[in-house]
């Protein structure tokens, strides 16, 4: 009898293991089936050279950016500059660009579904329409003028990314032979907008200011005196020049390091970390399934002087450009914003649309009353510091950043902000690596892209 009971128990355990394994497989199949099918070894979808042999990639205006040629090879837009400007969105035939549609959205391009697998009705794969406008990418890439960096513009209400450029880039029809140690191609396969983190410099002062506005009751009644250098916890915090007497808005417009270092040291590391977390700058977003790189603000054990430098976006601060762009969108939109997305729609060979793309929303990244005050101060930055004439017909709020990176290298140049108005719900970020002045180098790139977006030039 005991022998029979043991055998029954073993059989029951085996049945339970089988059911559990089947459940796990079904769950993973539902979640990852499209990714499994679009693996490059699948010869139903990839040719002998490993190139995706189904589907077309288009921009939001219907310009075809990549398709399958008659010989089964992967073809691209006829203009070389557009091909480079959209490389990190479209991808290369070899699949080195992980954020490219040809790699990241292979299942959507094939038309994969649970019922028919990778053989959808009508065949020939699907049209995948990106949210991007190839023209804005072209302008942004030209404006970077061979410099490394990233440019992003998105609609903070719908989540649609209109411009996503990462440089350096190459022509997918003429991929380079990259030798080890060749700095010109450093990080060429990395989408800097989604996958990079960088020292933020003074664009981080928008976070420090948000914390100070909420934690220091009389902040807007205070005045400060900048003599060009300030002692904070034994550290000398320097400014490019003496700013003199300043109110809080003037301190942001002048980007006074001394004022913001004092504010950060007074707030403390825990508060500064908390507000960086709230702003989403240490989080990772899912952009149509693509994970952005999380930033870092770690101030455990930091001295008062180190807190001062962290408050002006230095010390060990690191920020992802896309996350900063979303934060700018939240400031513009009363505290919350849409999560960015890259896929506008899909259509099968019969012209029938796929399921509609969902717009996700962030949590509250900043209090609405704080966002209103911060936006007004960022608008003042434009009129008093950057020059409203550089941005015609725009109600612009912005903050520049010049981030020191050490090693004898020129600083990273940042320019981030948003447009106000019912017809222009756009947030943006520009990073020019080792570009020098944020207001000049990155601001000029932003001016060209925004001019095309608003004025059609």
N, C-alpha and C positions, 0 to 999 in steps of 0.2 A: 504493500500500500504506500509506504513512504517513497519507494522508488517511482511509483506512478505520480505521486504528488510533486516530486522534484522535477520529473520530466514535464509535467503540466506547467509548473512555474517557469521552467526554461523556455517552453513554447510560448507562454504568455509574454515573457520578456522579449523574445524574438519578434513577436507580432507587434508589441508596442514600439520596438526599435524600428521596425519596417514602416509603421504608420508615421512615426515621428520623422524618419528620413524622407518619406514620401511628402509629408507636409512641408518640410524644409525645402525640398527640391521644387515643389510647386510654387512656394512663396518666392524663392530665388528666380524661378523661371518667369513668374509674372513681373518681378522687379527688374530683372537683368536680361530677359530674353532678347530684346533688341540689341543690346551690347554684344551678347554672344554671337548673334547672327552676323553682325557687322564686323566680326573679327577678320583681319586681312587674309587669313588662310582660306576663307570661304570663296571658292572659285565661281560660285553663282553670282557673286557681287564684285569680285576683284579679278582683274586680268592677270596675265602671267608676270607682269612687272609690279604687281602689288598695288595697282591704281584702281580706285573705285570706278566701276564701269557702269554705274546707273545713276540717274538723277541729275538735276541741274540746280545750281545755286544762283539766286537772283537778289538784287537789292530791292529796296522798297518801291522804287519807280519802275521795276520790271527789267532793268538792265541785266543781261545774263553775264554773270561773273565767271562761271565755270560750267562746262557741259561735257558730254562724251562725244568725241569725234567719230567719224565714220570708221576709222581703223580701230576703234575701241580704246584709244588713249584719252587721257584727260586733257581737255582744252580749256583755255582761259580767255578773258577779255582781251581785246586787241591792243589796248594801250598799256605800255610797260609800266608807266607810273601808277596807273590804277591797279595793276596787278600787284605792285609792291605795297601800295597803300592799303589794300584789302587782304594782304597775305595772312595776317593773324586772325582774320575773320573767316576767310574762305579755306585756307590751308594749302599745303603743298601736296603733290601727288605721292610723295614718299611717306607721308604721315608724320613728319617730324614736328609739325605745329599742332600741339595737342588741343588747342582751343579752336582750330579751324573746323569749319562745317564738314569738310570731307572726312575728318576723323571723329569729331565729337557728335555729329548728327548723321552718321552713316545709316542708322536704322530708319531715320525719317526720310532720308534720300532714297532708300530702297523701297519704302512703303511697307515695311514690316508691320504685321499685326498678328495677334494670337491665332486667328482662324486660318489665314493663308500663308503665314510665315513670310519669307522673303520673295514670294511670288504673288504680288498683288494683282487684282483684276486690271487688265490693260497693259501690264508689264511696263518695262522701260523706267521703272522707278518713279520718283516724285519730283516736283518742283518745290524747292525750299526757298521761301522768300525771307530774307533777313530784314531786320528793322533798319539796317544801315542805309544811308544815302551815299553812294560811291563818290559823288561830287564833293561832299564834305570831307570824306577821307582823303581824296586827292588834294584838296586845299590844305588840309592839316599836314599831310606828308610833305608837301612842297614847302610849307611854312617852317617845318623843322629843319629843312635845308641841310640834310646829311647828318644832323646831330642825333644822338641817342635820346630817347624819351618816349612819352606817351601822351595821347590826347583823347579825351572822352567827352561826349555831350549826350545827355539823355533827357527824356521827358519825365519829369518827376511825378507826373500824375498817371501816366500810362505805363511807365517803365521802359519804353522803347528807346534803345540806344541808337542815336542817329549817326554818331561818329565814334569809331574805335580804331585808333592807329597806334602801333608800336614800332619803334625804330631802334636798331637797324632792321631792315627788311631786305629781301632779295626777290628777284623775278622768278616765280615758280616755273617758268618755261626755260630758265637758264640758271639753275641752282649753282651756287659757288662751291668750289672745292676748299673747304675750310680746314686750314692747318692748325694744329695744336699751338696755342699761345698767340694766335692772330687776334689782337685786341679789337680790330675793326669789326669783327663779327661776334664780339662777346655778347652772349645772351640773345643771339638772333632768333633762336627757336622759342624764346620766352615771350609771352604776351605781357608786356610790362604793365598794362592797364589792369589786367585781372590777376596776374600771377606774381607781380613784383612788390617788394616793400622797400621804402626809401626813407631817409632822414627828412622829416617834413619842414624843418625851419619854421618860419613865422606863420605859415598857414595854420599851425597848431594853436596859435594864439586865440583863434576863434573858440577853441575848447576851453582854454584857460579863462577867457573872458566870460563864457557861459557859466562856468563854475563860480567865478567871482561875483557876477551879477546876482546869483541866487544865494550865495553864502555870506556876502558882505553887504549889509542893509544900506549903508550910506555911500556905496561905491560911486554912484553918479554925481554925488555932491562933493566928492574929493577932488583935489588938485595935486599934481605931482611936479617935481622939478628935476629935469634931466640935465646933468652937467657933462654927459658923454661917457661916464662910467659910474657904476654903482657897486658898493660892497654888499654882498649877500652871503652870510655865513662864511666869511673869509675868502670867498671867490670874488674876483673882479668881473662884473658883467659889463661888457662894453657895447656902445652904440656907434654907428658910423660917424655921428656928430652929436653935439649938444643940442637937445630939442627945446630946452628952456621950460617954461611953465606950460603944463598940459592938463586938460581934463581927460576923463576916461576915453571918450571918443577920439580926442586928439592923439592920445597915446596909441590907439589902434591905427589911426590914419598915418602917424609917423612911424608905426611899428617899433615903438620904443622898448628895447630889450630890458632896460633897467626897471621900468614900471612893471612889466609882465613877470620878470624874475621875482620882484618883491611880492607880487600877488600870489605867485605859485608857492613861494616859500611860506607865506602866511596861510595858504589853504592847506598845505601838507600833502604828503605823497598819497595817502589813502583817498583823499577827496579828488585829487587830480586823476588818479587811476580810475576812480568811479565814473567821472565825467567822460573820460576817454572811452570807457566801456559803454556808457549810455549812448554816446555818439555813434557807436557801431564801428569805431576805428580799430578795435581789437577783435572784431567778429569776422566770420567768413560768410559771404553771401552766395547763394546759388543763382547764377545767371544762366537761365535756360539749362540748368543741370551742371554748369561749369562752376567749380568752387573758386572763389577769390581767396587770395592769400591773407591770412589774419595779420593785423598789425601788432605792435608790441609797445606797451607803456608799463614798464616794470620799475617801480620806485622803492621797493622794499630795501630798507637800510640806507637810502640815499641821504646825503648830508643836505643842509639848507642850501648850500651853493649848487649842488647837483640838482636839487629841486628847481632852483632858479633857472638853470639851463634847460631842464626838461620843460618848464613852462613856456619857454620861447621856441620849443620844438627841436631842441638839441639833446645832449646827454645820450641816452640809449633809445630815444623815441624812434619808432619805425611805423610808417603808414602806407597802406595800399591805396593807390590812386583812385580805384573804383569806389572803395569805401568812403574816401573823402568826398567824392562826387555825390554819393548818396546822402551824406551828411549835409552838404550844401543844399540838396533838394529838400531835405527835411526842414532846414532853416527857412527856406522859401515857402514851404507848404504848411507852416504852422506846427511843425514838430514831427510829422510823419511823412514818408515818401513811398513811392512805388519801388519795389525791388527791380533792378535793371533786367531786361531780357533782350535776347538777340533774334529770336524767331518770331516773325510777323505772322506767317501762315504757311501751310503746305497745301499742295494740290496734286491730285493723281493725274495719270495720263489722259483721263477723260475730262479733266478740268474741274473735278469735284473737290471741294475743300476738305481738309482734315478737320479734326476737332479744334475748336477755337482755343487760342493760347490764353492762359489765365494770367491775370495781373495780380501778383502778391504784394502785400504792403509790409513795411517795416513796423516794428513797435515804435513807441515814442522815443525819439532820439534826443529831443530837447523840448522843454516846456514852451507852450505857445507864446506866453508873454515874453519869455527870454528870447525866443526866436524873433519876435517883432523888434525888440530893442537892438539885437545883434544885426538884423537886416538893415536897420536905419544907419547904424554905424558903418556897415560895409558899403552902403551907398555913399556915405560921406568920404570913405576912402577914395572912391572913384572921382568925385568932384574936387577933392582937395589934393590928392596925391597922384593918381594915375592919369587924370585928364579925361573928362567926359567927351571931349572932341575926338578921341581915338575910337569911341564906341557910339557912332551916330544912331539916333532913333532908338536908343536902348535905355530902359530903366534897369541899370546894372548895379549889382551888389557884388563886391569881390574882395579878395585878400591875396596879396602876393607873399612869397616866401623865398628867402635866399639861405639855403641850408648848407652849413659848413660840413664838409666830409673828410677833411684832414688829408694827410699824405701829400701835401703840396698841390692838391687838385683844386680846380675852380669849384665854387659851390653849385649845388643843384638849384635850378630856378623853377619856382612853382607859381601858378596863378590859378585860383579856384574861386567859384562863385556861382551866381545864378541871375537869370533875367526875371523880373517881375512883370505881371500883366497876364490877363486871361488868354491872350493869343500867343504868349511866349513862355510857356511853363518849362523852361530848360535850365538844367544845372550842368556845370562843366568843370573839367580839371585839365590842366596842362602841366607836364613835367618835362623840363629840358635838362638832362643829366650834364653836370658840369657846365651849365649854361651861363653862370654868373648871376646877374641881377634878375630876380623874379619878375619885378614890374616891367623890366625892359624885354628880356629874352622870352620868357613865357607869356608875358602880357601881349607882346606883338603877335605871337602865334594865336592866342585866344582872340585877339581883335580881328584877324583875318578870317577865322572860322565863324565867329559870331556875325561878322559883317555879311558873309554869304548866307547864313541862316536867317538873319532878320531882314536884310536889305536885298538879298538875291544877287549879290555881286560875286 
